[in-house]
Amino acid sequence: MGHSFANGPFSKDVFRAEFHEVTKFAIIKALSEFRDISENRVKAQIVRRIEDRWIGFELSQILQRVFKNRNLSAGRAQTPTLGWIIQRYKEHLKREDITLIEGDGIHFRIEGKVGKPGEAKAYVKVVAEEHVNVPPPPPFTTDEMLKEANRILKFGASETMSLAQNLFEAGLITYHRTDSHRVSEAGLRVARVFLGEKFRPRVWEGEGAHECIRPTKPMTVDDLIRYMREGILKPQVELKRDHMRLYDLIFRRFMASMSENARLKKQRIKVIIAGASSDLERYVEATAPGWTMIY
């Protein structure tokens, strides 16, 4: 759209202002740092549009005609992704029975037929123990946010993206469609204010137009709820309990990524059951919890 304006019968003084969070600071900064339109990005977008027409339009028409269903579609991204899903499912069907054993907070997955439930005996042996420094996980990209929101909060992908869209529109998080772990200077300032002496700056370099998904302010979910209750903060989007849960997850993940390494005791365990075996590594003790205190 910006390229069209720049090449249209309008003023030739057309520049691009770029921001990735809906905050006063980000918008003012963008308006003070105009740049020219990137021709390489324009060309990349044109190539994607051409691919959509070559691949998506043509294949979709063939699918609809062959299967007599106008709701079917294909595309340069969705079709390969569907192929990977089908491939993984076929691989899953070829696997032997899997037995899940739970005990003492440990979850074992053993491949192979091991008898009826409750009949097989398991032998567990601690092979080795060591103390290791464990760095924090990086801040969220979109796919990582979807996985963790499902694992921890039991949110589906569409639900998570809808909640994240609301949080972005409310100015509480950065843009939520990103494949980069990169942290901007503004993000580093947010972490520095919140963590104080425990702040360990990591820029988490990475390519991409957008930075990681992070909070725009050094504000915990409890702070957010209190500010809204007291009328200090008045989001233009209605925020409910699930919004708060996702915001808290994003906030804690980002702050953990900027925190001290953890010093943990790691065990290597071998589990043997009915001739089948599985190796497992787990952390059993924290001598210096570091980032694990947050996430």
C-alpha positions as CSV (number, residue, x, y, z in Angstrom):
1,M,0.0,0.0,0.0
2,G,2.8,2.4,0.9
3,H,4.5,1.6,-2.4
4,S,1.3,2.4,-4.3
5,F,1.0,5.8,-2.6
6,A,4.7,6.6,-3.3
7,N,4.2,5.8,-7.0
8,G,0.7,7.4,-7.3
9,P,-0.3,10.9,-8.5
10,F,0.2,12.3,-5.0
11,S,3.0,14.1,-3.2
12,K,6.5,12.6,-3.8
13,D,7.4,13.2,-0.2
14,V,6.1,9.8,0.9
15,F,8.0,8.0,3.7
16,R,7.5,5.0,5.9
17,A,6.9,5.2,9.7
18,E,7.4,1.8,11.3
19,F,6.3,0.7,14.7
20,H,5.5,-2.7,16.2
21,E,3.6,-1.8,19.4
22,V,0.7,0.5,20.0
23,T,2.3,2.8,22.5
24,K,2.9,6.5,22.6
25,F,6.6,6.0,22.8
26,A,6.8,3.7,19.8
27,I,4.5,5.9,17.6
28,I,6.4,9.1,18.4
29,K,9.7,7.4,17.7
30,A,8.4,6.1,14.4
31,L,7.2,9.6,13.4
32,S,10.6,11.0,14.2
33,E,12.5,8.3,12.2
34,F,10.9,8.3,8.7
35,R,12.6,6.0,6.2
36,D,12.2,5.3,2.5
37,I,10.1,2.4,1.3
38,S,12.2,-0.8,1.0
39,E,12.1,-1.9,-2.6
40,N,13.3,-5.4,-1.6
41,R,10.3,-5.9,0.6
42,V,8.0,-4.6,-2.1
43,K,9.5,-7.1,-4.6
44,A,9.2,-9.9,-2.0
45,Q,5.5,-9.1,-1.6
46,I,5.0,-9.1,-5.3
47,V,6.6,-12.5,-5.6
48,R,4.3,-13.9,-2.9
49,R,1.3,-12.5,-4.8
50,I,2.4,-14.1,-8.0
51,E,3.0,-17.5,-6.2
52,D,-0.5,-17.2,-4.7
53,R,-2.0,-16.9,-8.2
54,W,0.2,-19.5,-9.9
55,I,-0.2,-22.1,-7.1
56,G,-3.2,-21.2,-5.0
57,F,-5.7,-20.1,-7.6
58,E,-4.9,-22.9,-10.1
59,L,-4.7,-25.7,-7.5
60,S,-7.9,-24.6,-5.7
61,Q,-9.9,-24.6,-9.0
62,I,-8.6,-28.1,-9.7
63,L,-9.5,-29.4,-6.3
64,Q,-13.0,-27.9,-6.4
65,R,-13.6,-29.4,-9.9
66,V,-12.3,-32.9,-9.1
67,F,-14.0,-33.2,-5.7
68,K,-17.1,-31.1,-6.6
69,N,-16.6,-29.0,-3.5
70,R,-16.2,-25.2,-3.8
71,N,-15.0,-25.0,-0.2
72,L,-11.7,-26.7,-0.9
73,S,-8.5,-24.7,-1.4
74,A,-4.8,-25.1,-1.8
75,G,-1.9,-22.6,-1.4
76,R,1.9,-22.1,-1.3
77,A,1.9,-22.4,2.5
78,Q,-1.1,-24.4,3.5
79,T,-0.6,-27.3,1.1
80,P,3.0,-28.2,2.1
81,T,2.0,-27.8,5.8
82,L,-0.9,-30.2,5.3
83,G,1.5,-32.6,3.6
84,W,3.8,-32.5,6.6
85,I,0.8,-33.3,8.9
86,I,-0.2,-36.2,6.8
87,Q,3.4,-37.5,6.7
88,R,3.7,-37.3,10.5
89,Y,0.4,-39.0,11.0
90,K,1.4,-41.9,8.8
91,E,4.7,-42.3,10.7
92,H,2.7,-42.3,13.9
93,L,0.5,-45.2,12.6
94,K,3.7,-47.3,11.9
95,R,5.0,-47.0,15.5
96,E,4.6,-49.8,18.0
97,D,2.4,-49.5,21.0
98,I,3.6,-46.8,23.5
99,T,3.3,-47.3,27.2
100,L,3.2,-44.2,29.5
101,I,4.5,-44.8,33.0
102,E,4.1,-42.2,35.7
103,G,5.7,-42.2,39.1
104,D,7.4,-39.7,41.4
105,G,6.5,-36.9,39.1
106,I,8.4,-38.6,36.2
107,H,6.8,-39.4,32.8
108,F,8.4,-42.2,30.7
109,R,7.5,-43.0,27.2
110,I,8.6,-46.6,26.2
111,E,8.2,-47.8,22.6
112,G,7.3,-51.4,22.2
113,K,4.7,-53.9,23.3
114,V,5.2,-54.3,27.0
115,G,2.1,-56.4,28.1
116,K,-1.1,-55.5,29.7
117,P,-1.5,-52.4,31.9
118,G,-0.4,-53.0,35.5
119,E,1.4,-56.3,34.7
120,A,4.9,-55.2,33.6
121,K,7.6,-54.2,36.1
122,A,9.8,-51.2,35.5
123,Y,13.4,-50.9,36.7
124,V,14.7,-47.4,37.1
125,K,18.4,-46.6,37.4
126,V,20.1,-43.3,38.0
127,V,23.0,-43.4,35.5
128,A,24.7,-40.0,36.3
129,E,24.2,-36.7,38.2
130,E,25.8,-33.4,37.5
131,H,25.3,-29.7,38.3
132,V,24.8,-27.6,35.2
133,N,24.2,-23.9,34.2
134,V,20.9,-23.7,32.3
135,P,20.2,-20.6,30.3
136,P,16.7,-19.2,30.1
137,P,14.4,-19.9,27.1
138,P,14.2,-17.1,24.5
139,P,11.2,-14.7,24.4
140,F,8.2,-15.9,22.4
141,T,7.8,-16.1,18.7
142,T,4.3,-16.8,17.4
143,D,4.7,-20.6,17.2
144,E,6.3,-20.8,20.6
145,M,3.5,-18.8,22.1
146,L,0.9,-21.0,20.6
147,K,2.7,-24.2,21.9
148,E,3.1,-22.9,25.4
149,A,-0.4,-21.4,25.6
150,N,-1.8,-24.8,24.7
151,R,0.5,-26.7,27.0
152,I,0.1,-24.5,30.1
153,L,-3.2,-22.7,29.5
154,K,-5.0,-25.3,27.3
155,F,-5.8,-22.6,24.7
156,G,-6.4,-23.5,21.1
157,A,-4.4,-21.7,18.4
158,S,-7.3,-19.5,17.2
159,E,-8.2,-18.6,20.8
160,T,-4.6,-17.6,21.6
161,M,-4.2,-15.5,18.4
162,S,-7.5,-13.7,19.1
163,L,-6.5,-13.0,22.7
164,A,-3.1,-11.8,21.6
165,Q,-4.7,-9.5,18.9
166,N,-6.7,-7.9,21.7
167,L,-3.6,-7.4,23.9
168,F,-1.8,-5.9,21.0
169,E,-4.7,-3.5,20.2
170,A,-4.7,-2.5,23.9
171,G,-1.1,-1.6,23.7
172,L,0.0,-4.2,26.2
173,I,2.2,-6.4,24.0
174,T,4.2,-6.1,20.8
175,Y,3.0,-7.4,17.4
176,H,2.2,-11.1,17.9
177,R,2.9,-12.4,14.4
178,T,6.6,-12.9,14.3
179,D,9.3,-15.5,13.9
180,S,12.1,-13.5,15.5
181,H,13.5,-13.6,19.0
182,R,15.1,-10.2,18.6
183,V,14.6,-7.7,21.4
184,S,14.7,-4.0,20.7
185,E,16.2,-1.3,22.8
186,A,12.7,-0.5,24.1
187,G,12.3,-4.1,25.2
188,L,15.7,-4.0,27.0
189,R,14.5,-0.9,28.9
190,V,11.3,-2.7,30.0
191,A,13.2,-5.7,31.3
192,R,15.9,-3.5,33.0
193,V,13.2,-1.5,34.9
194,F,11.5,-4.6,36.2
195,L,14.4,-6.9,37.0
196,G,16.8,-4.3,38.4
197,E,20.1,-6.0,39.6
198,K,18.9,-9.4,38.2
199,F,18.7,-8.0,34.7
200,R,21.0,-9.8,32.2
201,P,20.6,-8.2,28.8
202,R,20.2,-10.5,25.9
203,V,19.3,-9.2,22.5
204,W,18.4,-12.6,21.1
205,E,19.5,-11.7,17.6
206,G,17.4,-12.9,14.8
207,E,16.1,-11.8,11.4
208,G,12.6,-10.7,10.6
209,A,10.5,-7.5,10.3
210,H,9.2,-7.8,13.8
211,E,10.9,-8.4,17.2
212,C,9.8,-11.0,19.7
213,I,6.5,-11.0,21.5
214,R,6.9,-9.1,24.8
215,P,5.1,-6.7,27.1
216,T,5.3,-3.0,26.3
217,K,5.6,-2.0,29.9
218,P,7.3,-3.3,33.1
219,M,3.9,-4.2,34.5
220,T,2.9,-7.5,36.0
221,V,-0.6,-9.0,35.5
222,D,-1.4,-8.0,39.1
223,D,-0.3,-4.4,38.3
224,L,-2.4,-4.5,35.2
225,I,-5.6,-5.6,37.0
226,R,-5.1,-3.0,39.7
227,Y,-4.5,-0.2,37.3
228,M,-7.6,-1.1,35.4
229,R,-9.7,-1.4,38.6
230,E,-8.4,2.1,39.8
231,G,-9.0,3.7,36.4
232,I,-5.4,4.5,35.9
233,L,-5.3,2.3,32.7
234,K,-8.3,2.3,30.4
235,P,-7.8,-0.1,27.5
236,Q,-10.0,0.4,24.5
237,V,-10.5,-3.4,24.3
238,E,-12.5,-5.3,26.9
239,L,-10.0,-7.6,28.7
240,K,-11.2,-10.7,30.5
241,R,-9.7,-13.4,32.6
242,D,-8.1,-15.3,29.6
243,H,-6.5,-12.1,28.4
244,M,-4.9,-11.8,31.7
245,R,-3.6,-15.4,31.7
246,L,-2.0,-15.0,28.3
247,Y,-0.5,-11.6,29.2
248,D,1.0,-13.2,32.3
249,L,2.5,-16.0,30.3
250,I,4.0,-13.5,27.8
251,F,5.3,-11.3,30.6
252,R,6.9,-14.0,32.6
253,R,8.5,-15.7,29.5
254,F,10.1,-12.4,28.4
255,M,11.4,-11.4,31.9
256,A,12.8,-14.9,32.3
257,S,14.7,-14.6,29.0
258,M,16.4,-11.5,30.5
259,S,17.3,-13.1,33.9
260,E,20.2,-15.0,35.3
261,N,21.1,-18.5,34.3
262,A,19.8,-21.2,36.7
263,R,22.2,-23.7,38.4
264,L,20.4,-27.0,38.4
265,K,21.1,-30.6,39.4
266,K,20.5,-32.9,36.4
267,Q,20.0,-36.7,36.5
268,R,20.3,-39.1,33.7
269,I,18.0,-42.1,34.2
270,K,17.5,-45.4,32.4
271,V,14.2,-47.1,32.5
272,I,13.9,-50.8,31.6
273,I,10.6,-52.6,31.2
274,A,9.9,-55.9,29.5
275,G,13.1,-55.7,27.5
276,A,12.4,-52.2,26.2
277,S,14.4,-49.3,27.6
278,S,14.3,-45.5,27.5
279,D,16.7,-42.8,28.7
280,L,15.5,-39.7,30.4
281,E,17.1,-36.5,31.6
282,R,15.5,-34.4,34.3
283,Y,16.3,-31.6,36.7
284,V,15.7,-32.5,40.3
285,E,17.1,-29.6,42.4
286,A,17.9,-25.9,42.0
287,T,21.0,-24.7,43.8
288,A,20.6,-21.2,42.2
289,P,17.1,-20.9,40.7
290,G,17.8,-17.9,38.5
291,W,15.2,-17.5,35.7
292,T,13.2,-20.5,37.0
293,M,11.8,-18.3,39.7
294,I,9.9,-16.4,37.0
295,Y,9.0,-19.0,34.4
